Amino acid sequence: KGSAAVVLLAVAVGGGTLPLYLASSGVSEDAIRCCNAFAGGVLLAAALVHMLPDSEKELSMLGHSLQQLFAPESDGVFPLASSVAGLAFLLLMLLEASIKRVSKQEVSIHLPG
């Protein structure tokens, strides 16, 4: 256990200092952004793969009730956890796009000329 902790600490420190090293060594910001997006995608995928099935189990009774409410003839279960996860992802994308758009407008307003 101790050696695993040391290895994890080394990986964490290396991963934390790598962006600083890349930025100071002249690597383009686009490459750093791509690496950041890849890391975010890995975290999102891990969360979805490991947590979504448990959430589906926990919310199956509520999903069954919703399915009966909107389609009484069906015996299926509405995928409530997947729907909430998808809507949350889309809401965050919309929020990010809106913030970027507003911040670009503010910059263009404050620039002289």
Biopython code that builds the backbone (N, CA, C, O; Angstrom):
import numpy as np
from Bio.PDB.StructureBuilder import StructureBuilder

atoms = [
    (1, "LYS", "N", (0.819, -1.193, 0.000)),
    (1, "LYS", "CA", (0.000, 0.000, 0.000)),
    (1, "LYS", "C", (0.861, 1.255, 0.000)),
    (1, "LYS", "O", (0.529, 2.249, -0.646)),
    (2, "GLY", "N", (1.947, 1.202, 0.715)),
    (2, "GLY", "CA", (2.822, 2.365, 0.790)),
    (2, "GLY", "C", (3.456, 2.698, -0.544)),
    (2, "GLY", "O", (3.565, 3.870, -0.907)),
    (3, "SER", "N", (3.879, 1.669, -1.285)),
    (3, "SER", "CA", (4.489, 1.931, -2.594)),
    (3, "SER", "C", (3.456, 2.459, -3.587)),
    (3, "SER", "O", (3.781, 3.293, -4.432)),
    (4, "ALA", "N", (2.217, 1.981, -3.492)),
    (4, "ALA", "CA", (1.159, 2.491, -4.367)),
    (4, "ALA", "C", (0.876, 3.959, -4.066)),
    (4, "ALA", "O", (0.626, 4.746, -4.979)),
    (5, "ALA", "N", (0.916, 4.325, -2.791)),
    (5, "ALA", "CA", (0.699, 5.721, -2.408)),
    (5, "ALA", "C", (1.812, 6.607, -2.936)),
    (5, "ALA", "O", (1.559, 7.721, -3.393)),
    (6, "VAL", "N", (3.038, 6.119, -2.874)),
    (6, "VAL", "CA", (4.173, 6.896, -3.390)),
    (6, "VAL", "C", (4.062, 7.068, -4.901)),
    (6, "VAL", "O", (4.324, 8.150, -5.427)),
    (7, "VAL", "N", (3.672, 5.998, -5.602)),
    (7, "VAL", "CA", (3.508, 6.083, -7.056)),
    (7, "VAL", "C", (2.390, 7.062, -7.405)),
    (7, "VAL", "O", (2.544, 7.881, -8.312)),
    (8, "LEU", "N", (1.271, 6.983, -6.695)),
    (8, "LEU", "CA", (0.166, 7.917, -6.956)),
    (8, "LEU", "C", (0.577, 9.359, -6.671)),
    (8, "LEU", "O", (0.195, 10.270, -7.405)),
    (9, "LEU", "N", (1.346, 9.566, -5.622)),
    (9, "LEU", "CA", (1.825, 10.915, -5.317)),
    (9, "LEU", "C", (2.728, 11.424, -6.432)),
    (9, "LEU", "O", (2.619, 12.582, -6.837)),
    (10, "ALA", "N", (3.617, 10.574, -6.930)),
    (10, "ALA", "CA", (4.516, 10.983, -8.011)),
    (10, "ALA", "C", (3.746, 11.308, -9.282)),
    (10, "ALA", "O", (4.055, 12.285, -9.963)),
    (11, "VAL", "N", (2.751, 10.501, -9.602)),
    (11, "VAL", "CA", (1.935, 10.759, -10.794)),
    (11, "VAL", "C", (1.153, 12.059, -10.632)),
    (11, "VAL", "O", (1.053, 12.844, -11.575)),
    (12, "ALA", "N", (0.597, 12.292, -9.437)),
    (12, "ALA", "CA", (-0.171, 13.515, -9.195)),
    (12, "ALA", "C", (0.716, 14.751, -9.294)),
    (12, "ALA", "O", (0.324, 15.746, -9.903)),
    (13, "VAL", "N", (1.897, 14.696, -8.706)),
    (13, "VAL", "CA", (2.812, 15.838, -8.773)),
    (13, "VAL", "C", (3.276, 16.055, -10.214)),
    (13, "VAL", "O", (3.342, 17.190, -10.686)),
    (14, "GLY", "N", (3.593, 14.971, -10.904)),
    (14, "GLY", "CA", (4.003, 15.091, -12.309)),
    (14, "GLY", "C", (2.895, 15.661, -13.183)),
    (14, "GLY", "O", (3.138, 16.526, -14.025)),
    (15, "GLY", "N", (1.677, 15.171, -12.977)),
    (15, "GLY", "CA", (0.548, 15.684, -13.748)),
    (15, "GLY", "C", (0.217, 17.123, -13.418)),
    (15, "GLY", "O", (-0.258, 17.866, -14.277)),
    (16, "GLY", "N", (0.465, 17.525, -12.177)),
    (16, "GLY", "CA", (0.197, 18.907, -11.788)),
    (16, "GLY", "C", (1.228, 19.887, -12.299)),
    (16, "GLY", "O", (0.901, 21.036, -12.597)),
    (17, "THR", "N", (2.471, 19.448, -12.405)),
    (17, "THR", "CA", (3.524, 20.351, -12.868)),
    (17, "THR", "C", (3.732, 20.312, -14.381)),
    (17, "THR", "O", (4.374, 21.203, -14.938)),
    (18, "LEU", "N", (3.205, 19.304, -15.041)),
    (18, "LEU", "CA", (3.376, 19.200, -16.488)),
    (18, "LEU", "C", (2.832, 20.414, -17.246)),
    (18, "LEU", "O", (3.528, 20.912, -18.131)),
    (19, "PRO", "N", (1.626, 20.918, -16.948)),
    (19, "PRO", "CA", (1.153, 22.108, -17.663)),
    (19, "PRO", "C", (2.053, 23.326, -17.462)),
    (19, "PRO", "O", (2.250, 24.116, -18.385)),
    (20, "LEU", "N", (2.594, 23.473, -16.262)),
    (20, "LEU", "CA", (3.503, 24.601, -16.015)),
    (20, "LEU", "C", (4.767, 24.464, -16.852)),
    (20, "LEU", "O", (5.255, 25.442, -17.419)),
    (21, "TYR", "N", (5.292, 23.255, -16.924)),
    (21, "TYR", "CA", (6.486, 23.017, -17.733)),
    (21, "TYR", "C", (6.199, 23.244, -19.218)),
    (21, "TYR", "O", (6.994, 23.869, -19.920)),
    (22, "LEU", "N", (5.066, 22.737, -19.690)),
    (22, "LEU", "CA", (4.731, 22.909, -21.111)),
    (22, "LEU", "C", (4.528, 24.377, -21.458)),
    (22, "LEU", "O", (4.956, 24.829, -22.520)),
    (23, "ALA", "N", (3.879, 25.122, -20.569)),
    (23, "ALA", "CA", (3.645, 26.542, -20.839)),
    (23, "ALA", "C", (4.951, 27.317, -20.882)),
    (23, "ALA", "O", (5.110, 28.226, -21.696)),
    (24, "SER", "N", (5.885, 26.964, -20.010)),
    (24, "SER", "CA", (7.149, 27.687, -19.987)),
    (24, "SER", "C", (8.102, 27.239, -21.094)),
    (24, "SER", "O", (9.039, 27.963, -21.429)),
    (25, "SER", "N", (7.876, 26.060, -21.662)),
    (25, "SER", "CA", (8.777, 25.564, -22.706)),
    (25, "SER", "C", (8.361, 26.004, -24.107)),
    (25, "SER", "O", (9.020, 25.646, -25.084)),
    (26, "GLY", "N", (7.294, 26.765, -24.219)),
    (26, "GLY", "CA", (6.903, 27.303, -25.516)),
    (26, "GLY", "C", (5.906, 26.466, -26.291)),
    (26, "GLY", "O", (5.698, 26.709, -27.480)),
    (27, "VAL", "N", (5.281, 25.487, -25.653)),
    (27, "VAL", "CA", (4.246, 24.700, -26.323)),
    (27, "VAL", "C", (3.033, 25.601, -26.528)),
    (27, "VAL", "O", (2.703, 26.412, -25.663)),
    (28, "SER", "N", (2.378, 25.457, -27.664)),
    (28, "SER", "CA", (1.265, 26.349, -27.979)),
    (28, "SER", "C", (0.112, 26.174, -26.993)),
    (28, "SER", "O", (-0.082, 25.108, -26.408)),
    (29, "GLU", "N", (-0.639, 27.250, -26.833)),
    (29, "GLU", "CA", (-1.795, 27.206, -25.940)),
    (29, "GLU", "C", (-2.855, 26.255, -26.466)),
    (29, "GLU", "O", (-3.588, 25.650, -25.684)),
    (30, "ASP", "N", (-2.945, 26.117, -27.793)),
    (30, "ASP", "CA", (-3.920, 25.193, -28.365)),
    (30, "ASP", "C", (-3.625, 23.748, -27.960)),
    (30, "ASP", "O", (-4.548, 22.980, -27.690)),
    (31, "ALA", "N", (-2.358, 23.381, -27.918)),
    (31, "ALA", "CA", (-1.989, 22.025, -27.496)),
    (31, "ALA", "C", (-2.342, 21.807, -26.028)),
    (31, "ALA", "O", (-2.813, 20.734, -25.650)),
    (32, "ILE", "N", (-2.114, 22.821, -25.212)),
    (32, "ILE", "CA", (-2.449, 22.705, -23.791)),
    (32, "ILE", "C", (-3.963, 22.621, -23.626)),
    (32, "ILE", "O", (-4.445, 21.861, -22.786)),
    (33, "ARG", "N", (-4.720, 23.383, -24.406)),
    (33, "ARG", "CA", (-6.186, 23.312, -24.353)),
    (33, "ARG", "C", (-6.681, 21.931, -24.764)),
    (33, "ARG", "O", (-7.608, 21.397, -24.155)),
    (34, "CYS", "N", (-6.067, 21.351, -25.795)),
    (34, "CYS", "CA", (-6.460, 20.006, -26.235)),
    (34, "CYS", "C", (-6.192, 18.979, -25.147)),
    (34, "CYS", "O", (-7.017, 18.096, -24.911)),
    (35, "CYS", "N", (-5.056, 19.085, -24.489)),
    (35, "CYS", "CA", (-4.744, 18.173, -23.381)),
    (35, "CYS", "C", (-5.731, 18.356, -22.236)),
    (35, "CYS", "O", (-6.152, 17.380, -21.615)),
    (36, "ASN", "N", (-6.095, 19.578, -21.959)),
    (36, "ASN", "CA", (-7.058, 19.867, -20.898)),
    (36, "ASN", "C", (-8.429, 19.287, -21.250)),
    (36, "ASN", "O", (-9.100, 18.709, -20.395)),
    (37, "ALA", "N", (-8.842, 19.443, -22.513)),
    (37, "ALA", "CA", (-10.121, 18.884, -22.952)),
    (37, "ALA", "C", (-10.100, 17.356, -22.876)),
    (37, "ALA", "O", (-11.091, 16.737, -22.488)),
    (38, "PHE", "N", (-8.970, 16.750, -23.247)),
    (38, "PHE", "CA", (-8.848, 15.294, -23.163)),
    (38, "PHE", "C", (-8.973, 14.825, -21.717)),
    (38, "PHE", "O", (-9.667, 13.848, -21.438)),
    (39, "ALA", "N", (-8.310, 15.512, -20.807)),
    (39, "ALA", "CA", (-8.377, 15.139, -19.387)),
    (39, "ALA", "C", (-9.804, 15.279, -18.861)),
    (39, "ALA", "O", (-10.279, 14.426, -18.111)),
    (40, "GLY", "N", (-10.479, 16.343, -19.252)),
    (40, "GLY", "CA", (-11.875, 16.515, -18.840)),
    (40, "GLY", "C", (-12.766, 15.421, -19.393)),
    (40, "GLY", "O", (-13.676, 14.951, -18.710)),
    (41, "GLY", "N", (-12.511, 15.013, -20.626)),
    (41, "GLY", "CA", (-13.276, 13.925, -21.225)),
    (41, "GLY", "C", (-13.052, 12.601, -20.524)),
    (41, "GLY", "O", (-13.982, 11.812, -20.357)),
    (42, "VAL", "N", (-11.818, 12.358, -20.115)),
    (42, "VAL", "CA", (-11.520, 11.127, -19.372)),
    (42, "VAL", "C", (-12.271, 11.119, -18.042)),
    (42, "VAL", "O", (-12.848, 10.099, -17.663)),
    (43, "LEU", "N", (-12.267, 12.244, -17.334)),
    (43, "LEU", "CA", (-12.986, 12.321, -16.063)),
    (43, "LEU", "C", (-14.490, 12.165, -16.260)),
    (43, "LEU", "O", (-15.150, 11.482, -15.477)),
    (44, "LEU", "N", (-15.033, 12.792, -17.294)),
    (44, "LEU", "CA", (-16.465, 12.677, -17.574)),
    (44, "LEU", "C", (-16.834, 11.243, -17.927)),
    (44, "LEU", "O", (-17.845, 10.727, -17.453)),
    (45, "ALA", "N", (-16.028, 10.605, -18.748)),
    (45, "ALA", "CA", (-16.306, 9.221, -19.136)),
    (45, "ALA", "C", (-16.239, 8.292, -17.928)),
    (45, "ALA", "O", (-17.084, 7.410, -17.774)),
    (46, "ALA", "N", (-15.244, 8.486, -17.078)),
    (46, "ALA", "CA", (-15.130, 7.648, -15.878)),
    (46, "ALA", "C", (-16.346, 7.835, -14.972)),
    (46, "ALA", "O", (-16.874, 6.866, -14.425)),
    (47, "ALA", "N", (-16.781, 9.065, -14.819)),
    (47, "ALA", "CA", (-17.952, 9.333, -13.982)),
    (47, "ALA", "C", (-19.197, 8.685, -14.567)),
    (47, "ALA", "O", (-19.980, 8.077, -13.838)),
    (48, "LEU", "N", (-19.383, 8.808, -15.861)),
    (48, "LEU", "CA", (-20.572, 8.226, -16.486)),
    (48, "LEU", "C", (-20.546, 6.706, -16.445)),
    (48, "LEU", "O", (-21.564, 6.074, -16.162)),
    (49, "VAL", "N", (-19.405, 6.124, -16.721)),
    (49, "VAL", "CA", (-19.319, 4.667, -16.764)),
    (49, "VAL", "C", (-19.497, 4.058, -15.375)),
    (49, "VAL", "O", (-20.129, 3.010, -15.240)),
    (50, "HIS", "N", (-18.956, 4.689, -14.357)),
    (50, "HIS", "CA", (-18.995, 4.095, -13.025)),
    (50, "HIS", "C", (-20.210, 4.510, -12.204)),
    (50, "HIS", "O", (-20.671, 3.738, -11.363)),
    (51, "MET", "N", (-20.732, 5.698, -12.425)),
    (51, "MET", "CA", (-21.799, 6.182, -11.556)),
    (51, "MET", "C", (-23.191, 6.080, -12.167)),
    (51, "MET", "O", (-24.173, 5.946, -11.436)),
    (52, "LEU", "N", (-23.293, 6.140, -13.476)),
    (52, "LEU", "CA", (-24.609, 6.139, -14.115)),
    (52, "LEU", "C", (-25.379, 4.840, -13.895)),
    (52, "LEU", "O", (-26.578, 4.904, -13.626)),
    (53, "PRO", "N", (-24.759, 3.670, -13.993)),
    (53, "PRO", "CA", (-25.538, 2.443, -13.735)),
    (53, "PRO", "C", (-26.100, 2.389, -12.307)),
    (53, "PRO", "O", (-27.227, 1.937, -12.105)),
    (54, "ASP", "N", (-25.330, 2.843, -11.329)),
    (54, "ASP", "CA", (-25.842, 2.870, -9.950)),
    (54, "ASP", "C", (-26.998, 3.850, -9.822)),
    (54, "ASP", "O", (-27.968, 3.583, -9.114)),
    (55, "SER", "N", (-26.896, 4.968, -10.495)),
    (55, "SER", "CA", (-27.972, 5.957, -10.454)),
    (55, "SER", "C", (-29.232, 5.417, -11.109)),
    (55, "SER", "O", (-30.340, 5.663, -10.633)),
    (56, "GLU", "N", (-29.063, 4.681, -12.203)),
    (56, "GLU", "CA", (-30.227, 4.075, -12.868)),
    (56, "GLU", "C", (-30.942, 3.112, -11.927)),
    (56, "GLU", "O", (-32.172, 3.079, -11.888)),
    (57, "LYS", "N", (-30.176, 2.329, -11.170)),
    (57, "LYS", "CA", (-30.790, 1.395, -10.206)),
    (57, "LYS", "C", (-31.555, 2.154, -9.129)),
    (57, "LYS", "O", (-32.686, 1.804, -8.791)),
    (58, "GLU", "N", (-30.924, 3.200, -8.592)),
    (58, "GLU", "CA", (-31.544, 3.950, -7.498)),
    (58, "GLU", "C", (-32.804, 4.687, -7.943)),
    (58, "GLU", "O", (-33.741, 4.846, -7.161)),
    (59, "LEU", "N", (-32.828, 5.134, -9.190)),
    (59, "LEU", "CA", (-33.963, 5.919, -9.683)),
    (59, "LEU", "C", (-34.947, 5.097, -10.508)),
    (59, "LEU", "O", (-35.830, 5.660, -11.156)),
    (60, "SER", "N", (-34.805, 3.777, -10.493)),
    (60, "SER", "CA", (-35.669, 2.951, -11.340)),
    (60, "SER", "C", (-37.135, 3.029, -10.918)),
    (60, "SER", "O", (-38.017, 3.027, -11.776)),
    (61, "MET", "N", (-37.414, 3.096, -9.624)),
    (61, "MET", "CA", (-38.804, 3.190, -9.166)),
    (61, "MET", "C", (-39.443, 4.506, -9.632)),
    (61, "MET", "O", (-40.584, 4.519, -10.092)),
    (62, "LEU", "N", (-38.708, 5.592, -9.510)),
    (62, "LEU", "CA", (-39.222, 6.881, -9.976)),
    (62, "LEU", "C", (-39.365, 6.883, -11.494)),
    (62, "LEU", "O", (-40.324, 7.439, -12.030)),
    (63, "GLY", "N", (-38.412, 6.263, -12.185)),
    (63, "GLY", "CA", (-38.503, 6.152, -13.643)),
    (63, "GLY", "C", (-39.695, 5.324, -14.075)),
    (63, "GLY", "O", (-40.339, 5.630, -15.078)),
    (64, "HIS", "N", (-39.993, 4.273, -13.321)),
    (64, "HIS", "CA", (-41.173, 3.450, -13.632)),
    (64, "HIS", "C", (-42.448, 4.256, -13.420)),
    (64, "HIS", "O", (-43.384, 4.160, -14.214)),
    (65, "SER", "N", (-42.488, 5.058, -12.344)),
    (65, "SER", "CA", (-43.668, 5.901, -12.083)),
    (65, "SER", "C", (-43.860, 6.929, -13.192)),
    (65, "SER", "O", (-44.985, 7.169, -13.631)),
    (66, "LEU", "N", (-42.759, 7.541, -13.649)),
    (66, "LEU", "CA", (-42.864, 8.516, -14.742)),
    (66, "LEU", "C", (-43.330, 7.853, -16.035)),
    (66, "LEU", "O", (-44.123, 8.423, -16.785)),
    (67, "GLN", "N", (-42.837, 6.661, -16.284)),
    (67, "GLN", "CA", (-43.244, 5.940, -17.496)),
    (67, "GLN", "C", (-44.744, 5.638, -17.445)),
    (67, "GLN", "O", (-45.441, 5.782, -18.449)),
    (68, "GLN", "N", (-45.236, 5.222, -16.287)),
    (68, "GLN", "CA", (-46.660, 4.932, -16.140)),
    (68, "GLN", "C", (-47.507, 6.196, -16.256)),
    (68, "GLN", "O", (-48.645, 6.143, -16.724)),
    (69, "LEU", "N", (-46.960, 7.324, -15.834)),
    (69, "LEU", "CA", (-47.688, 8.586, -15.909)),
    (69, "LEU", "C", (-47.879, 9.029, -17.356)),
    (69, "LEU", "O", (-48.962, 9.480, -17.727)),
    (70, "PHE", "N", (-46.839, 8.905, -18.172)),
    (70, "PHE", "CA", (-46.903, 9.399, -19.544)),
    (70, "PHE", "C", (-47.269, 8.334, -20.569)),
    (70, "PHE", "O", (-47.783, 8.660, -21.639)),
    (71, "ALA", "N", (-47.016, 7.081, -20.261)),
    (71, "ALA", "CA", (-47.367, 5.990, -21.178)),
    (71, "ALA", "C", (-47.861, 4.809, -20.351)),
    (71, "ALA", "O", (-47.104, 3.869, -20.111)),
    (72, "PRO", "N", (-49.121, 4.842, -19.911)),
    (72, "PRO", "CA", (-49.630, 3.791, -19.009)),
    (72, "PRO", "C", (-49.617, 2.389, -19.619)),
    (72, "PRO", "O", (-49.566, 1.399, -18.890)),
    (73, "GLU", "N", (-49.661, 2.299, -20.928)),
    (73, "GLU", "CA", (-49.694, 0.982, -21.568)),
    (73, "GLU", "C", (-48.329, 0.313, -21.619)),
    (73, "GLU", "O", (-48.233, -0.867, -21.953)),
    (74, "SER", "N", (-47.272, 1.050, -21.292)),
    (74, "SER", "CA", (-45.918, 0.524, -21.361)),
    (74, "SER", "C", (-45.470, -0.045, -20.015)),
    (74, "SER", "O", (-45.848, 0.462, -18.958)),
    (75, "ASP", "N", (-44.667, -1.096, -20.069)),
    (75, "ASP", "CA", (-44.115, -1.674, -18.845)),
    (75, "ASP", "C", (-42.665, -1.264, -18.632)),
    (75, "ASP", "O", (-42.021, -1.743, -17.699)),
    (76, "GLY", "N", (-42.144, -0.391, -19.477)),
    (76, "GLY", "CA", (-40.747, -0.004, -19.395)),
    (76, "GLY", "C", (-40.465, 0.961, -18.263)),
    (76, "GLY", "O", (-41.358, 1.362, -17.516)),
    (77, "VAL", "N", (-39.202, 1.321, -18.159)),
    (77, "VAL", "CA", (-38.743, 2.264, -17.145)),
    (77, "VAL", "C", (-38.099, 3.444, -17.866)),
    (77, "VAL", "O", (-37.214, 3.259, -18.701)),
    (78, "PHE", "N", (-38.540, 4.644, -17.544)),
    (78, "PHE", "CA", (-37.959, 5.837, -18.151)),
    (78, "PHE", "C", (-36.536, 6.008, -17.639)),
    (78, "PHE", "O", (-36.312, 5.946, -16.431)),
    (79, "PRO", "N", (-35.570, 6.221, -18.526)),
    (79, "PRO", "CA", (-34.164, 6.360, -18.096)),
    (79, "PRO", "C", (-33.911, 7.731, -17.469)),
    (79, "PRO", "O", (-33.338, 8.620, -18.100)),
    (80, "LEU", "N", (-34.336, 7.881, -16.251)),
    (80, "LEU", "CA", (-34.285, 9.180, -15.585)),
    (80, "LEU", "C", (-32.856, 9.646, -15.325)),
    (80, "LEU", "O", (-32.539, 10.810, -15.568)),
    (81, "ALA", "N", (-32.003, 8.774, -14.843)),
    (81, "ALA", "CA", (-30.625, 9.180, -14.535)),
    (81, "ALA", "C", (-29.889, 9.599, -15.805)),
    (81, "ALA", "O", (-29.166, 10.595, -15.801)),
    (82, "SER", "N", (-30.065, 8.853, -16.878)),
    (82, "SER", "CA", (-29.416, 9.212, -18.144)),
    (82, "SER", "C", (-29.948, 10.529, -18.683)),
    (82, "SER", "O", (-29.194, 11.339, -19.222)),
    (83, "SER", "N", (-31.246, 10.737, -18.536)),
    (83, "SER", "CA", (-31.841, 11.986, -19.010)),
    (83, "SER", "C", (-31.325, 13.180, -18.220)),
    (83, "SER", "O", (-31.011, 14.220, -18.798)),
    (84, "VAL", "N", (-31.236, 13.037, -16.911)),
    (84, "VAL", "CA", (-30.723, 14.128, -16.071)),
    (84, "VAL", "C", (-29.265, 14.405, -16.405)),
    (84, "VAL", "O", (-28.859, 15.564, -16.495)),
    (85, "ALA", "N", (-28.470, 13.345, -16.589)),
    (85, "ALA", "CA", (-27.057, 13.526, -16.930)),
    (85, "ALA", "C", (-26.910, 14.234, -18.277)),
    (85, "ALA", "O", (-26.087, 15.140, -18.410)),
    (86, "GLY", "N", (-27.691, 13.834, -19.268)),
    (86, "GLY", "CA", (-27.638, 14.476, -20.582)),
    (86, "GLY", "C", (-28.069, 15.933, -20.533)),
    (86, "GLY", "O", (-27.431, 16.797, -21.134)),
    (87, "LEU", "N", (-29.154, 16.202, -19.818)),
    (87, "LEU", "CA", (-29.618, 17.587, -19.704)),
    (87, "LEU", "C", (-28.612, 18.456, -18.949)),
    (87, "LEU", "O", (-28.409, 19.616, -19.307)),
    (88, "ALA", "N", (-27.991, 17.914, -17.925)),
    (88, "ALA", "CA", (-26.977, 18.678, -17.187)),
    (88, "ALA", "C", (-25.787, 18.997, -18.081)),
    (88, "ALA", "O", (-25.252, 20.105, -18.038)),
    (89, "PHE", "N", (-25.372, 18.026, -18.893)),
    (89, "PHE", "CA", (-24.263, 18.252, -19.822)),
    (89, "PHE", "C", (-24.620, 19.345, -20.829)),
    (89, "PHE", "O", (-23.818, 20.244, -21.082)),
    (90, "LEU", "N", (-25.818, 19.270, -21.402)),
    (90, "LEU", "CA", (-26.239, 20.288, -22.367)),
    (90, "LEU", "C", (-26.377, 21.659, -21.720)),
    (90, "LEU", "O", (-26.042, 22.673, -22.332)),
    (91, "LEU", "N", (-26.868, 21.693, -20.491)),
    (91, "LEU", "CA", (-26.993, 22.973, -19.781)),
    (91, "LEU", "C", (-25.625, 23.596, -19.523)),
    (91, "LEU", "O", (-25.459, 24.806, -19.671)),
    (92, "LEU", "N", (-24.656, 22.787, -19.142)),
    (92, "LEU", "CA", (-23.312, 23.318, -18.926)),
    (92, "LEU", "C", (-22.680, 23.805, -20.228)),
    (92, "LEU", "O", (-21.980, 24.817, -20.234)),
    (93, "MET", "N", (-22.921, 23.093, -21.330)),
    (93, "MET", "CA", (-22.409, 23.555, -22.630)),
    (93, "MET", "C", (-23.031, 24.892, -23.018)),
    (93, "MET", "O", (-22.339, 25.788, -23.501)),
    (94, "LEU", "N", (-24.343, 25.023, -22.806)),
    (94, "LEU", "CA", (-25.031, 26.273, -23.113)),
    (94, "LEU", "C", (-24.509, 27.408, -22.238)),
    (94, "LEU", "O", (-24.305, 28.523, -22.719)),
    (95, "LEU", "N", (-24.296, 27.130, -20.976)),
    (95, "LEU", "CA", (-23.766, 28.138, -20.059)),
    (95, "LEU", "C", (-22.367, 28.576, -20.478)),
    (95, "LEU", "O", (-22.062, 29.768, -20.472)),
    (96, "GLU", "N", (-21.522, 27.624, -20.838)),
    (96, "GLU", "CA", (-20.162, 27.960, -21.267)),
    (96, "GLU", "C", (-20.173, 28.792, -22.549)),
    (96, "GLU", "O", (-19.437, 29.772, -22.659)),
    (97, "ALA", "N", (-21.008, 28.404, -23.518)),
    (97, "ALA", "CA", (-21.088, 29.158, -24.766)),
    (97, "ALA", "C", (-21.616, 30.571, -24.517)),
    (97, "ALA", "O", (-21.141, 31.526, -25.130)),
    (98, "SER", "N", (-22.585, 30.706, -23.631)),
    (98, "SER", "CA", (-23.141, 32.031, -23.321)),
    (98, "SER", "C", (-22.100, 32.913, -22.649)),
    (98, "SER", "O", (-21.982, 34.095, -22.972)),
    (99, "ILE", "N", (-21.348, 32.344, -21.721)),
    (99, "ILE", "CA", (-20.322, 33.131, -21.032)),
    (99, "ILE", "C", (-19.243, 33.567, -22.009)),
    (99, "ILE", "O", (-18.782, 34.707, -21.950)),
    (100, "LYS", "N", (-18.835, 32.682, -22.903)),
    (100, "LYS", "CA", (-17.824, 33.059, -23.894)),
    (100, "LYS", "C", (-18.334, 34.168, -24.799)),
    (100, "LYS", "O", (-17.599, 35.100, -25.125)),
    (101, "ARG", "N", (-19.590, 34.068, -25.202)),
    (101, "ARG", "CA", (-20.159, 35.088, -26.091)),
    (101, "ARG", "C", (-20.238, 36.446, -25.397)),
    (101, "ARG", "O", (-19.898, 37.471, -25.989)),
    (102, "VAL", "N", (-20.686, 36.453, -24.147)),
    (102, "VAL", "CA", (-20.800, 37.702, -23.391)),
    (102, "VAL", "C", (-19.418, 38.290, -23.131)),
    (102, "VAL", "O", (-19.234, 39.502, -23.240)),
    (103, "SER", "N", (-18.455, 37.458, -22.792)),
    (103, "SER", "CA", (-17.116, 37.984, -22.507)),
    (103, "SER", "C", (-16.467, 38.548, -23.764)),
    (103, "SER", "O", (-15.719, 39.521, -23.670)),
    (104, "LYS", "N", (-16.725, 37.976, -24.932)),
    (104, "LYS", "CA", (-16.192, 38.535, -26.181)),
    (104, "LYS", "C", (-16.834, 39.877, -26.489)),
    (104, "LYS", "O", (-16.162, 40.787, -26.975)),
    (105, "GLN", "N", (-18.132, 40.014, -26.211)),
    (105, "GLN", "CA", (-18.800, 41.292, -26.442)),
    (105, "GLN", "C", (-18.256, 42.368, -25.512)),
    (105, "GLN", "O", (-18.066, 43.508, -25.935)),
    (106, "GLU", "N", (-18.003, 42.024, -24.257)),
    (106, "GLU", "CA", (-17.469, 42.998, -23.310)),
    (106, "GLU", "C", (-16.067, 43.447, -23.726)),
    (106, "GLU", "O", (-15.726, 44.623, -23.597)),
    (107, "VAL", "N", (-15.268, 42.523, -24.218)),
    (107, "VAL", "CA", (-13.920, 42.883, -24.667)),
    (107, "VAL", "C", (-14.001, 43.810, -25.862)),
    (107, "VAL", "O", (-13.255, 44.788, -25.931)),
    (108, "SER", "N", (-14.893, 43.527, -26.813)),
    (108, "SER", "CA", (-14.984, 44.357, -27.995)),
    (108, "SER", "C", (-15.559, 45.736, -27.671)),
    (108, "SER", "O", (-15.259, 46.707, -28.365)),
    (109, "ILE", "N", (-16.370, 45.831, -26.640)),
    (109, "ILE", "CA", (-16.928, 47.123, -26.244)),
    (109, "ILE", "C", (-15.833, 47.996, -25.615)),
    (109, "ILE", "O", (-15.799, 49.204, -25.850)),
    (110, "HIS", "N", (-14.946, 47.399, -24.826)),
    (110, "HIS", "CA", (-13.955, 48.168, -24.090)),
    (110, "HIS", "C", (-12.699, 48.482, -24.906)),
    (110, "HIS", "O", (-11.879, 49.291, -24.472)),
    (111, "LEU", "N", (-12.534, 47.875, -26.052)),
    (111, "LEU", "CA", (-11.342, 48.135, -26.857)),
    (111, "LEU", "C", (-11.518, 49.469, -27.593)),
    (111, "LEU", "O", (-12.576, 49.727, -28.167)),
    (112, "PRO", "N", (-10.482, 50.312, -27.576)),
    (112, "PRO", "CA", (-10.593, 51.574, -28.298)),
    (112, "PRO", "C", (-10.529, 51.355, -29.803)),
    (112, "PRO", "O", (-9.858, 50.445, -30.291)),
    (113, "GLY", "N", (-11.238, 52.204, -30.521)),
    (113, "GLY", "CA", (-11.167, 52.180, -31.992)),
    (113, "GLY", "C", (-12.190, 51.357, -32.542)),
    (113, "GLY", "O", (-12.282, 51.219, -33.762)),
]
sb = StructureBuilder()
sb.init_structure("model")
sb.init_model(0)
sb.init_chain("A")
sb.init_seg("    ")
for serial, (resi, resn, name, xyz) in enumerate(atoms, 1):
    if name == "N":
        sb.init_residue(resn, " ", resi, " ")
    sb.init_atom(name, np.array(xyz, "f"), 0.0, 1.0, " ", f" {name:<3s}", serial, name[0])
structure = sb.get_structure()
